[in-house]
């Protein structure tokens, strides 16, 4: 279900991005998909910057620091 609207953005060429939105009951990180109007990438980036601050970020259980 999460990938349902990715095709819409790819097909129409509108800007879109996914922002991490915390963790579910299984510890997996779901995301919020944002779509914007054509040539409104700046608004999307600003919105995602502020949304990302609202949710906790954890280091994955399997992590390789190169």
C-alpha positions as CSV (number, residue, x, y, z in Angstrom):
1,X,0.0,0.0,0.0
2,X,2.8,2.4,0.8
3,X,4.1,2.4,-2.8
4,X,0.7,3.1,-4.4
5,X,1.2,6.8,-5.0
6,X,4.9,6.6,-6.1
7,X,3.7,5.5,-9.6
8,X,1.5,8.6,-9.8
9,X,4.5,11.0,-9.2
10,X,6.7,9.0,-11.7
11,X,4.0,9.0,-14.4
12,X,3.0,12.6,-14.2
13,X,6.4,14.0,-13.4
14,X,5.3,16.0,-10.4
15,X,7.9,16.4,-7.6
16,X,7.5,14.0,-4.7
17,X,9.5,12.8,-1.7
18,X,9.2,10.5,1.3
19,X,9.9,11.7,4.8
20,X,10.5,9.3,7.7
21,X,7.6,9.3,10.2
22,X,8.7,7.5,13.3
23,X,8.4,3.7,13.9
24,X,5.5,1.3,13.8
25,X,4.8,-1.5,16.4
26,X,7.3,-3.8,14.7
27,X,10.1,-1.2,14.8
28,X,9.9,-0.5,11.1
29,X,10.2,3.0,9.8
30,X,7.1,4.1,7.7
31,X,7.2,7.3,5.7
32,X,5.0,10.2,4.7
33,X,4.8,10.8,0.9
34,X,4.6,14.4,-0.1
35,X,3.6,15.5,-3.6
36,X,3.8,19.1,-4.9
37,X,3.0,21.1,-8.0
38,X,5.4,21.3,-10.9
39,X,8.4,23.5,-10.1
40,X,7.5,23.6,-6.4
41,X,10.4,21.5,-5.2
42,X,11.6,24.2,-2.8
43,X,8.3,24.0,-0.9
44,X,8.5,20.2,-0.7
45,X,12.1,20.4,0.7
46,X,11.1,23.0,3.3
47,X,8.1,21.0,4.4
48,X,10.1,17.8,4.6
49,X,12.8,19.5,6.6
50,X,10.3,20.6,9.2
51,X,8.4,17.3,9.3
52,X,11.6,15.3,9.8
53,X,12.3,17.2,13.0
54,X,9.0,16.0,14.5
55,X,9.9,12.3,14.5
56,X,12.5,10.3,16.4
57,X,15.4,8.8,14.4
58,X,17.3,5.7,15.6
59,X,20.3,3.9,14.3
60,X,19.3,0.6,12.6
61,X,20.0,-2.6,14.5
62,X,22.4,-3.7,11.6
63,X,24.6,-0.7,10.9
64,X,27.9,-0.6,9.1
65,X,29.9,2.6,9.5
66,X,32.1,2.8,6.5
